[in-house]
């Protein structure tokens, strides 16, 4: 019984780590996407200023 309990906990921790790394990856992608979007908006505004 003790062995089953510890192996279950290890499995749980492993799956949590997978979820954590997936979440971190998506968070990075989200932040990166927002930065790129901000840069694009800035470029567009600069172009508008140049044209005007």
Backbone as ProteinMPNN parsed JSONL, in Angstrom:
{"seq_chain_A": "XXXXXXXXXXXXXXXXXXXXXXXXXXXXXXXXXXXXXXXXXXXXXXXXXXXX", "coords_chain_A": {"N_chain_A": [[0.833, -1.206, 0.0], [1.893, 1.244, 0.842], [3.89, 1.611, -1.085], [2.382, 1.89, -3.444], [1.092, 4.279, -2.9], [3.197, 6.158, -2.818], [4.182, 5.947, -5.434], [2.013, 6.849, -6.813], [1.927, 9.507, -5.982], [4.33, 10.395, -7.083], [3.72, 10.112, -9.785], [1.687, 11.97, -9.97], [3.068, 14.346, -9.406], [4.761, 14.397, -11.61], [2.935, 14.745, -13.736], [1.942, 17.206, -13.007], [4.198, 18.743, -13.376], [4.454, 18.606, -16.124], [2.14, 19.953, -16.926], [2.764, 22.416, -15.825], [5.046, 23.192, -17.321], [3.911, 23.314, -19.849], [2.094, 25.361, -19.441], [3.84, 27.482, -18.825], [5.147, 27.675, -21.281], [3.041, 28.478, -22.96], [2.437, 30.884, -21.76], [4.745, 32.336, -22.263], [4.574, 32.45, -25.038], [2.257, 33.937, -25.297], [2.978, 36.403, -24.099], [5.083, 37.071, -25.801], [3.69, 37.31, -28.222], [2.078, 39.512, -27.62], [4.038, 41.473, -27.335], [5.073, 41.59, -29.934], [2.794, 42.423, -31.279], [2.417, 44.964, -30.132], [4.735, 46.22, -31.061], [4.235, 46.175, -33.81], [1.966, 47.827, -33.983], [3.113, 50.193, -33.132], [4.944, 50.645, -35.228], [3.151, 50.995, -37.349], [1.875, 53.349, -36.555], [4.042, 55.075, -36.671], [4.535, 55.017, -39.424], [2.168, 56.16, -40.333], [2.538, 58.733, -39.373], [4.706, 59.504, -40.889], [3.622, 59.485, -43.46], [1.62, 61.397, -43.211]], "CA_chain_A": [[0.0, 0.0, 0.0], [2.787, 2.393, 0.938], [4.568, 1.75, -2.371], [1.399, 2.416, -4.387], [0.83, 5.676, -2.557], [4.329, 6.996, -3.232], [4.269, 5.965, -6.9], [0.913, 7.707, -7.253], [2.36, 10.889, -5.737], [5.355, 10.697, -8.083], [3.028, 10.28, -11.062], [0.957, 13.232, -9.869], [4.056, 15.419, -9.525], [5.229, 14.422, -13.002], [1.899, 15.349, -14.583], [1.895, 18.62, -12.645], [5.349, 19.389, -14.001], [4.128, 18.718, -17.552], [1.162, 21.041, -17.03], [3.476, 23.654, -15.52], [5.907, 23.562, -18.449], [3.01, 23.695, -20.94], [1.55, 26.671, -19.072], [4.929, 28.444, -18.988], [5.364, 27.841, -22.712], [1.949, 29.285, -23.512], [2.559, 32.223, -21.198], [5.817, 32.98, -23.028], [4.052, 32.716, -26.38], [1.276, 35.008, -25.145], [3.725, 37.643, -23.866], [5.803, 37.347, -27.042], [2.703, 37.771, -29.19], [1.68, 40.869, -27.243], [5.16, 42.371, -27.634], [5.118, 41.74, -31.393], [1.626, 43.23, -31.634], [2.713, 46.34, -29.729], [5.752, 46.734, -31.983], [3.577, 46.407, -35.1], [1.115, 49.013, -33.845], [4.035, 51.331, -33.073], [5.453, 50.844, -36.594], [2.058, 51.528, -38.156], [1.684, 54.746, -36.156], [5.185, 55.818, -37.213], [4.304, 55.146, -40.865], [1.092, 57.142, -40.497], [3.124, 60.042, -39.127], [5.559, 59.813, -42.038], [2.752, 59.773, -44.603], [0.951, 62.665, -42.919]], "C_chain_A": [[0.867, 1.255, 0.0], [3.456, 2.675, -0.402], [3.616, 2.361, -3.403], [1.162, 3.905, -4.16], [1.962, 6.57, -3.061], [4.444, 7.055, -4.749], [3.156, 6.842, -7.478], [1.3, 9.18, -7.108], [3.393, 11.31, -6.767], [4.703, 10.95, -9.435], [2.297, 11.623, -11.093], [1.906, 14.412, -10.058], [4.555, 15.543, -10.954], [4.2, 15.099, -13.898], [1.757, 16.837, -14.27], [3.026, 19.372, -13.32], [5.09, 19.59, -15.488], [3.16, 19.881, -17.769], [1.852, 22.385, -16.818], [4.313, 24.114, -16.709], [5.06, 23.994, -19.647], [2.472, 25.103, -20.699], [2.604, 27.752, -19.269], [5.169, 28.72, -20.464], [4.296, 28.724, -23.338], [2.012, 30.721, -23.02], [3.617, 33.006, -21.967], [5.317, 33.364, -24.41], [3.089, 33.903, -26.337], [1.981, 36.353, -24.989], [4.468, 38.042, -25.134], [4.868, 37.9, -28.104], [2.269, 39.196, -28.901], [2.773, 41.87, -27.565], [5.232, 42.644, -29.127], [3.97, 42.64, -31.857], [1.865, 44.702, -31.317], [3.705, 46.977, -30.683], [5.124, 47.058, -33.339], [2.713, 47.663, -35.06], [1.98, 50.264, -33.846], [4.552, 51.671, -34.467], [4.373, 51.487, -37.471], [1.826, 52.997, -37.836], [2.813, 55.607, -36.699], [4.994, 56.054, -38.711], [3.223, 56.186, -41.14], [1.639, 58.555, -40.337], [3.976, 60.477, -40.318], [4.716, 60.221, -43.246], [2.076, 61.129, -44.422], [1.986, 63.771, -42.828]], "O_chain_A": [[0.612, 2.204, -0.743], [3.577, 3.829, -0.812], [4.008, 3.255, -4.154], [1.048, 4.684, -5.107], [1.713, 7.616, -3.66], [4.771, 8.107, -5.299], [3.339, 7.496, -8.505], [1.037, 9.993, -7.994], [3.356, 12.432, -7.271], [5.076, 11.88, -10.148], [2.291, 12.319, -12.108], [1.593, 15.361, -10.777], [4.751, 16.649, -11.458], [4.555, 15.935, -14.729], [1.483, 17.638, -15.164], [2.847, 20.5, -13.781], [5.459, 20.619, -16.053], [3.339, 20.69, -18.68], [1.578, 23.36, -17.519], [4.294, 25.293, -17.065], [5.428, 24.917, -20.374], [2.401, 25.924, -21.612], [2.31, 28.815, -19.815], [5.371, 29.868, -20.858], [4.596, 29.605, -24.143], [1.69, 31.657, -23.751], [3.427, 34.18, -22.286], [5.594, 34.458, -24.9], [3.101, 34.761, -27.22], [1.631, 37.325, -25.658], [4.483, 39.216, -25.503], [5.213, 38.85, -28.807], [2.108, 40.0, -29.82], [2.492, 42.981, -28.013], [5.427, 43.785, -29.547], [4.152, 43.505, -32.714], [1.558, 45.579, -32.125], [3.545, 48.133, -31.073], [5.437, 48.082, -33.946], [2.728, 48.465, -35.994], [1.639, 51.268, -34.472], [4.595, 52.84, -34.849], [4.652, 52.409, -38.239], [1.606, 53.803, -38.74], [2.583, 56.734, -37.137], [5.255, 57.148, -39.211], [3.344, 56.991, -42.063], [1.254, 59.465, -41.071], [3.977, 61.644, -40.708], [5.044, 61.169, -43.96], [1.975, 61.913, -45.366], [1.636, 64.927, -42.588]]}, "name": "protein", "num_of_chains": 1, "seq": "XXXXXXXXXXXXXXXXXXXXXXXXXXXXXXXXXXXXXXXXXXXXXXXXXXXX"}
